[in-house]
Amino acid sequence: MSPTVTAAVDDAPLPTRSPLIGWLAVVSVMLGIFAIVTTEILPIGLLTSIGSSFTVSDGVAGLMMTMPGLLAAVSAPLVTVATARVDRRVMLCVFMLLLALANFLAAAASDYGLMLISRVMVGITIGGFWSIGAGLAERLVPPASVSRATAVIFSAVPLGSVLGVPAGTFIGGLAGWRTAFTAMGALTVGVLIMLLLVVPPLPPVQATRLSILRGMFRSSNTRFALLLTFLIVLAHFGTYTYVTPFLEQVTHADGSLITTFLLIYGAAGILGNFLGGTRAAQYPRTVFGLAAGLIAAATLLLPMVGRWEAGAVALLIVWGVGYGAVPVASQTWFSKAAPSVPEAASVLFTASFQATISIGAFLGGVVLDRTSPSAVMVLGGCTAVFMALAAGAHFARRLTWPASAEDA
């Protein structure tokens, strides 16, 4: 979910354009990322209904989350290198078209194999679009507005992350899971049209190099960022991917109530993103550790307290607040670890995040098929506890950020 490794930016004059058109271009890129994030996690709230349609277990259905993350982790650097000489506007539109086709294929899939092919297409889109789109703010608006434009583009991540699951569940509950994917396909076509109308030609002006990534591994801060991101994303997606089976089998909530619960979780996630974002720049370790603690508490208590509807929704609020702060804290940590190469830090964040989504969804599915939804929650909670302890160990070592003020 982030831009790729770039270096040696050439001087390229910005075309004289209306500020309004520039901001519309920024919004179109933001909507593209929103569509990507929402499509990626859409199956979580529809997992059991999709699995039933294709007569596969909930664990096997979890492959719908495994495939995009794995492909995105690989395609983020590779696709960018392969298309380095192609106009970036063209590539943005190509990836939006691929995403629309993926959603329509999922909606029409006659067997589970076709569904997984559509998820492969989603993964390639994630890696490619993010690699290009998330770093375009400086080419779309005047220099004084770049920071604000970047914030607008990145706002798509928490919005898509926390709203995608409940929105998909709501549509699926009203008209079936295929309708949810059809709606996402229609939204993606709308974003494609907007990209064509408002984004200017963007000839490539950056030379992509993968060698920068190798140098980043020499930093202990970067290695800690990778470890902590791996642990917390593993804990979250290993459990949240299967929250619908838990609410059905343990809480015994019906479909409409599950949709309500997930909407409440989404609202809590937006709050967590806001609260985490305001403090992560100064205190990334503290925010990261607190987020892990909240996720650990929620998932460890769910098998006991989540048997009752009130207990389940209370813990989902805690969980949403905790996870809402995770992406911003993780990306901030990577950026502080390598302030001289922010693009490289972003692609490393993206690759690690996406790869771990795949691993977490896969391992959670394996555990679910062999045990129970409650066991999945407990194991995820233990992983989150381990991550919180690792964050504390980093703080105890008093490692400082290069060319940056250390958080207190």
C-alpha positions as CSV (number, residue, x, y, z in Angstrom):
1,M,0.0,0.0,0.0
2,S,2.8,2.6,-0.7
3,P,5.1,4.1,-3.3
4,T,8.1,2.3,-4.6
5,V,11.9,2.8,-4.5
6,T,13.0,5.8,-6.6
7,A,16.1,7.9,-6.9
8,A,17.7,10.6,-9.0
9,V,14.7,12.7,-9.7
10,D,15.1,14.8,-12.8
11,D,13.9,18.4,-13.0
12,A,10.6,18.5,-14.9
13,P,8.5,21.6,-15.2
14,L,5.0,21.3,-14.0
15,P,2.4,22.2,-16.6
16,T,0.4,25.4,-16.1
17,R,-2.9,24.0,-14.8
18,S,-5.9,25.2,-12.8
19,P,-5.4,24.6,-9.1
20,L,-8.8,23.0,-9.0
21,I,-7.9,20.5,-11.7
22,G,-4.7,19.7,-9.8
23,W,-6.7,18.9,-6.7
24,L,-9.2,16.9,-8.6
25,A,-6.3,14.8,-9.9
26,V,-5.1,14.3,-6.3
27,V,-8.7,13.2,-5.3
28,S,-8.8,10.8,-8.3
29,V,-5.6,9.2,-7.1
30,M,-6.9,9.0,-3.6
31,L,-10.1,7.4,-4.8
32,G,-8.1,4.9,-6.8
33,I,-6.2,3.8,-3.6
34,F,-9.5,3.7,-1.8
35,A,-11.0,1.4,-4.4
36,I,-7.9,-0.8,-4.2
37,V,-7.8,-1.0,-0.4
38,T,-11.6,-1.7,-0.2
39,T,-11.4,-4.4,-2.9
40,E,-8.5,-6.1,-1.2
41,I,-10.3,-6.5,2.1
42,L,-13.9,-6.9,0.8
43,P,-13.9,-10.7,1.2
44,I,-13.5,-10.5,5.0
45,G,-17.1,-9.6,5.7
46,L,-18.3,-11.9,2.9
47,L,-16.1,-14.9,3.7
48,T,-18.7,-17.4,4.8
49,S,-21.2,-16.6,2.1
50,I,-18.5,-16.8,-0.6
51,G,-17.2,-20.1,0.8
52,S,-20.7,-21.5,0.9
53,S,-21.3,-20.6,-2.7
54,F,-18.2,-22.5,-3.8
55,T,-18.5,-25.2,-1.1
56,V,-15.1,-24.5,0.4
57,S,-14.2,-24.2,4.1
58,D,-13.7,-20.8,5.7
59,G,-10.0,-21.5,5.9
60,V,-9.7,-22.2,2.2
61,A,-11.9,-19.1,1.5
62,G,-9.2,-17.1,3.4
63,L,-7.0,-17.6,0.3
64,M,-8.9,-14.6,-1.1
65,M,-6.9,-12.5,1.3
66,T,-3.7,-14.4,0.9
67,M,-3.4,-14.0,-2.9
68,P,-3.5,-10.2,-3.2
69,G,-1.1,-9.5,-0.4
70,L,1.5,-12.0,-1.8
71,L,1.2,-10.6,-5.3
72,A,1.4,-7.0,-4.1
73,A,4.5,-7.7,-2.1
74,V,6.2,-9.0,-5.2
75,S,4.8,-6.6,-7.8
76,A,5.5,-3.4,-5.9
77,P,9.1,-3.3,-7.0
78,L,9.0,-5.5,-10.1
79,V,6.1,-3.8,-11.9
80,T,7.6,-0.4,-11.3
81,V,10.9,-1.5,-12.7
82,A,9.3,-3.1,-15.7
83,T,7.2,0.0,-16.5
84,A,9.8,2.6,-15.6
85,R,9.7,4.3,-19.1
86,V,5.9,4.3,-19.5
87,D,3.8,7.5,-18.8
88,R,2.6,7.2,-15.2
89,R,-0.9,8.4,-16.1
90,V,-1.2,5.6,-18.6
91,M,-0.1,3.1,-15.9
92,L,-2.5,4.4,-13.4
93,C,-5.4,3.9,-15.8
94,V,-4.2,0.4,-16.8
95,F,-4.2,-0.6,-13.2
96,M,-7.6,0.8,-12.6
97,L,-8.9,-1.1,-15.6
98,L,-7.3,-4.3,-14.3
99,L,-9.0,-3.7,-10.9
100,A,-12.4,-3.2,-12.5
101,L,-12.0,-6.4,-14.5
102,A,-10.9,-8.2,-11.3
103,N,-14.1,-7.1,-9.5
104,F,-16.4,-8.0,-12.4
105,L,-14.6,-11.4,-12.8
106,A,-15.2,-12.1,-9.0
107,A,-18.8,-11.1,-9.4
108,A,-19.3,-13.6,-12.3
109,A,-17.0,-16.4,-11.1
110,S,-18.5,-19.8,-11.7
111,D,-15.9,-21.6,-9.5
112,Y,-13.4,-20.8,-6.8
113,G,-10.5,-21.0,-9.2
114,L,-11.8,-18.0,-11.1
115,M,-12.3,-16.1,-7.9
116,L,-8.6,-16.7,-7.0
117,I,-7.5,-15.5,-10.5
118,S,-9.4,-12.3,-9.8
119,R,-7.6,-11.9,-6.5
120,V,-4.2,-12.3,-8.3
121,M,-5.3,-9.4,-10.5
122,V,-6.1,-7.4,-7.4
123,G,-2.6,-8.1,-6.0
124,I,-0.8,-6.9,-9.1
125,T,-2.9,-3.7,-9.1
126,I,-2.1,-3.0,-5.4
127,G,1.6,-3.2,-6.0
128,G,1.6,-1.3,-9.3
129,F,-0.9,1.5,-8.5
130,W,0.6,2.2,-5.1
131,S,4.1,2.2,-6.4
132,I,3.2,5.1,-8.8
133,G,0.2,6.9,-7.3
134,A,1.2,7.5,-3.7
135,G,4.2,9.6,-4.7
136,L,2.5,11.8,-7.3
137,A,1.4,14.7,-5.1
138,E,4.4,16.9,-6.0
139,R,3.6,16.5,-9.7
140,L,-0.1,17.4,-9.4
141,V,-0.1,20.5,-7.1
142,P,2.1,23.5,-6.4
143,P,5.0,22.9,-4.0
144,A,3.3,24.7,-1.1
145,S,0.4,22.2,-1.3
146,V,2.4,19.0,-1.6
147,S,2.1,18.1,2.1
148,R,-1.6,18.5,2.2
149,A,-2.1,16.7,-1.1
150,T,0.0,13.8,0.2
151,A,-2.2,13.6,3.3
152,V,-5.3,13.5,1.1
153,I,-3.9,10.6,-0.9
154,F,-2.9,8.6,2.1
155,S,-6.3,9.2,3.8
156,A,-7.6,6.6,1.4
157,V,-5.8,3.9,3.4
158,P,-7.7,4.2,6.8
159,L,-11.0,5.0,5.0
160,G,-10.7,1.9,2.8
161,S,-9.3,-0.3,5.6
162,V,-12.1,0.5,8.1
163,L,-15.0,1.0,5.8
164,G,-14.4,-1.7,3.2
165,V,-15.5,-4.7,5.3
166,P,-18.7,-3.3,6.8
167,A,-19.7,-1.7,3.5
168,G,-19.2,-5.0,1.6
169,T,-21.0,-6.9,4.3
170,F,-23.9,-4.5,4.2
171,I,-24.3,-4.7,0.4
172,G,-23.8,-8.5,0.5
173,G,-26.5,-8.8,3.1
174,L,-28.9,-6.8,1.1
175,A,-28.3,-8.3,-2.4
176,G,-25.7,-11.0,-2.2
177,W,-21.9,-11.0,-2.3
178,R,-21.7,-10.9,-6.1
179,T,-23.5,-7.6,-6.0
180,A,-20.9,-6.2,-3.6
181,F,-18.1,-7.0,-6.1
182,T,-20.2,-5.6,-9.0
183,A,-20.6,-2.4,-7.0
184,M,-16.9,-2.2,-6.5
185,G,-16.3,-2.8,-10.2
186,A,-18.7,0.1,-11.0
187,L,-16.9,2.4,-8.6
188,T,-13.6,1.5,-10.1
189,V,-14.8,2.3,-13.6
190,G,-15.9,5.7,-12.3
191,V,-12.4,6.3,-10.8
192,L,-10.9,5.3,-14.2
193,I,-13.0,7.8,-16.0
194,M,-12.0,10.5,-13.5
195,L,-8.3,9.6,-13.9
196,L,-8.6,10.0,-17.7
197,L,-10.3,13.4,-17.3
198,V,-8.3,15.2,-14.7
199,V,-4.8,13.6,-14.5
200,P,-2.3,15.2,-16.9
201,P,0.3,13.3,-18.9
202,L,3.0,12.2,-16.5
203,P,6.1,11.1,-18.4
204,P,8.5,9.2,-16.1
205,V,11.1,11.5,-14.5
206,Q,12.5,9.1,-11.9
207,A,14.9,6.2,-12.3
208,T,13.9,3.2,-10.2
209,R,16.7,1.4,-8.3
210,L,16.3,-1.7,-6.1
211,S,19.8,-1.5,-4.7
212,I,18.6,1.2,-2.2
213,L,16.5,-1.5,-0.4
214,R,19.5,-3.7,0.3
215,G,21.3,-0.8,2.0
216,M,18.4,-0.1,4.3
217,F,18.7,-3.5,6.0
218,R,21.9,-2.4,7.6
219,S,19.9,-0.2,9.9
220,S,18.7,-1.8,13.2
221,N,15.7,0.6,13.2
222,T,14.7,-0.8,9.8
223,R,15.1,-4.3,11.0
224,F,12.9,-3.6,14.1
225,A,10.3,-1.9,11.9
226,L,10.1,-5.0,9.7
227,L,9.9,-7.3,12.8
228,L,7.2,-5.2,14.5
229,T,5.2,-4.7,11.3
230,F,5.3,-8.5,10.6
231,L,4.1,-9.4,14.1
232,I,1.3,-6.8,14.4
233,V,-0.1,-7.4,10.9
234,L,0.2,-11.1,11.4
235,A,-1.8,-10.8,14.7
236,H,-4.5,-8.6,13.1
237,F,-5.1,-10.3,9.7
238,G,-4.7,-13.8,11.2
239,T,-7.7,-13.0,13.3
240,Y,-9.7,-10.2,11.7
241,T,-9.9,-12.2,8.4
242,Y,-12.1,-14.7,10.3
243,V,-14.0,-12.3,12.6
244,T,-17.3,-13.1,10.7
245,P,-17.1,-16.9,11.5
246,F,-16.4,-16.0,15.1
247,L,-19.4,-13.7,15.4
248,E,-21.6,-16.3,13.7
249,Q,-20.4,-19.3,15.7
250,V,-19.4,-17.9,19.1
251,T,-21.5,-14.7,19.5
252,H,-24.4,-16.3,17.5
253,A,-25.1,-12.9,15.8
254,D,-27.2,-12.8,12.7
255,G,-26.1,-11.2,9.4
256,S,-27.6,-7.7,10.0
257,L,-26.1,-7.5,13.5
258,I,-22.7,-8.5,12.2
259,T,-22.9,-5.7,9.6
260,T,-23.7,-3.3,12.5
261,F,-20.8,-4.6,14.5
262,L,-18.4,-4.2,11.6
263,L,-19.6,-0.7,11.0
264,I,-19.0,0.2,14.6
265,Y,-15.5,-1.4,14.3
266,G,-14.9,0.8,11.2
267,A,-15.9,4.0,13.0
268,A,-13.5,3.0,15.8
269,G,-10.8,2.4,13.3
270,I,-11.2,5.9,11.9
271,L,-10.9,7.3,15.4
272,G,-7.8,5.2,16.0
273,N,-6.2,6.4,12.8
274,F,-6.8,10.0,13.8
275,L,-5.5,9.6,17.3
276,G,-2.5,7.6,16.2
277,G,-1.7,9.9,13.4
278,T,-1.5,12.9,15.7
279,R,1.1,11.2,17.9
280,A,2.9,8.8,15.6
281,A,5.3,11.4,14.2
282,Q,6.7,12.1,17.7
283,Y,6.1,8.8,19.4
284,P,6.0,6.0,16.9
285,R,7.2,3.4,19.4
286,T,4.6,4.4,22.0
287,V,1.7,4.4,19.4
288,F,2.9,1.1,18.0
289,G,3.1,-0.5,21.5
290,L,-0.3,0.8,22.6
291,A,-1.9,-0.4,19.4
292,A,-0.5,-3.8,19.9
293,G,-1.8,-3.8,23.5
294,L,-5.3,-2.9,22.5
295,I,-5.4,-5.6,19.7
296,A,-4.0,-8.2,22.2
297,A,-6.6,-7.3,24.8
298,A,-9.5,-7.5,22.4
299,T,-8.5,-10.8,20.7
300,L,-7.5,-12.5,23.9
301,L,-10.8,-11.6,25.6
302,L,-13.1,-12.2,22.7
303,P,-13.4,-16.0,23.3
304,M,-14.7,-15.3,26.8
305,V,-16.4,-11.9,26.7
306,G,-17.4,-12.1,23.0
307,R,-20.0,-14.8,23.8
308,W,-22.4,-11.9,24.5
309,E,-23.3,-9.3,21.9
310,A,-22.5,-6.4,24.2
311,G,-19.1,-7.8,25.0
312,A,-18.3,-8.5,21.4
313,V,-19.1,-5.0,20.2
314,A,-17.2,-3.4,23.1
315,L,-14.1,-5.4,22.2
316,L,-14.5,-4.7,18.5
317,I,-14.4,-1.0,19.4
318,V,-11.1,-1.5,21.3
319,W,-9.7,-3.6,18.4
320,G,-10.7,-0.9,15.9
321,V,-9.1,1.9,17.8
322,G,-5.9,-0.2,18.1
323,Y,-5.6,-1.3,14.5
324,G,-6.6,2.1,13.2
325,A,-3.2,3.4,14.5
326,V,-1.1,0.6,13.1
327,P,-0.6,1.6,9.4
328,V,0.4,5.2,10.2
329,A,2.7,4.1,13.1
330,S,4.4,1.5,10.9
331,Q,5.0,3.8,8.0
332,T,6.2,6.5,10.3
333,W,8.7,4.1,11.9
334,F,10.0,3.1,8.4
335,S,10.3,6.8,7.4
336,K,12.2,7.7,10.6
337,A,14.5,4.8,10.1
338,A,15.5,6.0,6.7
339,P,14.8,9.7,6.4
340,S,17.1,10.2,3.4
341,V,15.3,7.7,1.2
342,P,11.6,8.1,2.0
343,E,10.5,6.3,-1.2
344,A,12.5,3.3,-0.4
345,A,11.1,3.3,3.1
346,S,7.6,3.4,1.7
347,V,8.1,0.4,-0.6
348,L,9.7,-1.6,2.2
349,F,6.7,-0.8,4.3
350,T,4.3,-1.8,1.5
351,A,6.0,-5.1,0.7
352,S,6.3,-6.1,4.3
353,F,2.7,-5.1,5.1
354,Q,1.2,-6.9,2.1
355,A,3.3,-10.1,2.5
356,T,2.3,-10.4,6.1
357,I,-1.4,-9.9,5.2
358,S,-1.0,-13.0,3.1
359,I,0.8,-15.0,5.8
360,G,-1.6,-14.0,8.5
361,A,-4.7,-14.8,6.5
362,F,-3.2,-18.2,5.5
363,L,-2.1,-19.2,9.0
364,G,-5.4,-18.1,10.5
365,G,-7.2,-20.2,8.0
366,V,-5.1,-23.2,8.8
367,V,-5.8,-22.8,12.5
368,L,-9.5,-22.2,11.9
369,D,-9.9,-25.4,9.9
370,R,-8.2,-27.5,12.5
371,T,-9.5,-25.9,15.7
372,S,-12.0,-23.1,16.2
373,P,-12.5,-19.3,15.8
374,S,-11.8,-18.9,19.4
375,A,-8.4,-20.5,19.1
376,V,-7.6,-18.2,16.2
377,M,-8.3,-15.2,18.4
378,V,-6.1,-16.5,21.2
379,L,-3.1,-17.2,19.0
380,G,-3.5,-13.8,17.4
381,G,-3.6,-12.1,20.8
382,C,-0.5,-13.9,21.9
383,T,1.3,-12.7,18.7
384,A,0.2,-9.1,19.5
385,V,1.6,-9.4,23.1
386,F,4.9,-10.6,21.6
387,M,4.9,-7.5,19.3
388,A,4.3,-5.2,22.3
389,L,7.1,-6.7,24.2
390,A,9.4,-6.3,21.1
391,A,8.5,-2.6,20.9
392,G,9.4,-2.3,24.6
393,A,12.7,-3.9,23.9
394,H,13.5,-1.4,21.2
395,F,12.6,1.4,23.6
396,A,14.8,-0.1,26.3
397,R,17.8,-0.2,23.9
398,R,17.4,3.6,23.4
399,L,18.1,3.3,19.7
400,T,17.9,6.8,18.1
401,W,16.5,7.7,14.8
402,P,19.0,9.0,12.2
403,A,18.8,12.7,11.7
404,S,15.6,12.9,13.7
405,A,14.6,13.7,17.3
406,E,14.1,10.7,19.5
407,D,10.7,10.3,21.0
408,A,10.5,10.5,24.7
